C-alpha cells in the first residue's frame, strides 16, 4: 500500500470511538474520569495505573518508563511495536476508515 496517510482523519475517527479503541488494546484497563488506566502489556507491569490514556485527546504515557504518545495512532504504534504509518493503516481498517489522503 502506498500513498500519503491522512493521520488527522484516522485520529479523528479513533477519538470518536476512543473508549472502544483503547479497550481493544488494553482490555484489562478501566475508565477513571476522562482517562483509561491500565497495565502496560509491553513489559512486566503488575498493577494498573502507570499507563494512562486520555480518552478526549488520545494523549498518553507509561509514567514508569517515560514512554509517551500524542494520539491514538501513536498509542497503537507504541503498544504493537509498529511504525506510525503501519499503525495508522491497521487502525483505520479496524475503524472502517480510508487511511489515505
C-alpha positions in Angstrom: 0.0 0.0 0.0 1.4 3.3 -1.0 0.2 6.9 -0.7 0.2 9.6 1.9 -1.6 8.7 5.2 -4.2 11.1 6.5 -3.2 10.8 10.1 -5.7 13.5 11.1 -8.6 11.6 9.6 -7.6 8.3 11.3 -7.1 10.0 14.7 -10.4 11.9 14.4 -12.2 8.6 13.7 -10.3 6.9 16.6 -11.2 9.7 19.0 -14.9 9.4 18.1 -14.6 5.8 19.4 -11.9 6.3 21.9 -13.0 4.1 24.7 -13.6 1.1 22.3 -10.3 1.7 20.6 -8.3 1.9 23.9 -10.3 -1.1 25.3 -9.3 -3.2 22.3 -5.6 -2.5 23.0 -5.8 -2.5 26.8 -8.7 -4.8 27.7 -7.9 -5.2 31.4 -7.9 -1.4 31.9 -10.7 0.7 33.3 -12.1 4.2 32.9 -11.3 6.8 35.5 -12.9 10.0 34.6 -11.5 11.1 31.2 -8.7 8.5 31.3 -8.2 4.9 30.6 -5.9 3.3 33.2 -4.2 0.0 32.6 -1.2 -2.1 32.9 1.4 -1.9 30.1 1.3 -5.1 28.1 4.8 -4.4 26.6 6.5 -5.0 29.9 6.0 -6.9 33.1 3.6 -4.4 34.7 1.9 -5.8 37.8 -0.7 -3.1 38.6 -2.8 -0.8 36.6 -2.0 2.9 36.9 1.4 3.5 35.4 -0.1 3.6 31.9 -2.8 6.1 31.2 -4.5 7.4 28.0 -6.7 10.5 27.8 -10.0 9.5 26.1 -10.6 13.1 24.9 -7.2 13.8 23.4 -5.7 10.4 22.8 -2.5 11.5 24.6 -1.0 9.1 27.0 2.1 7.7 28.7 3.6 5.0 30.7 4.7 7.0 33.7 7.0 4.3 34.9 9.2 4.3 31.8 8.6 7.8 30.4 7.2 6.5 27.1 4.6 8.9 25.7 2.3 9.3 22.7 0.4 12.2 21.3 -2.6 10.5 19.8 -4.3 7.1 19.4 -2.3 6.2 16.3 0.8 6.8 18.4 -0.7 4.6 21.2 -1.3 1.8 18.7 2.2 2.1 17.3 3.7 2.0 20.8 1.7 -0.9 22.1 2.1 -3.1 18.9 5.7 -2.1 18.2 4.8 -0.7 14.7 5.9 2.3 12.7 3.3 5.1 12.8 2.3 4.5 9.2 1.5 0.8 9.7 -0.3 1.5 12.9 -2.5 4.2 11.2 -3.4 1.8 8.4 -4.3 -1.0 10.7 -6.3 1.3 13.0 -8.1 2.8 10.0 -9.0 -0.6 8.7 -10.4 -1.6 12.1 -12.5 1.6 12.1 -13.7 1.3 8.5 -11.9 4.5 7.5 -9.8 5.2 4.4 -6.3 6.0 5.8 -5.1 7.5 2.6 -5.2 11.2 1.7 
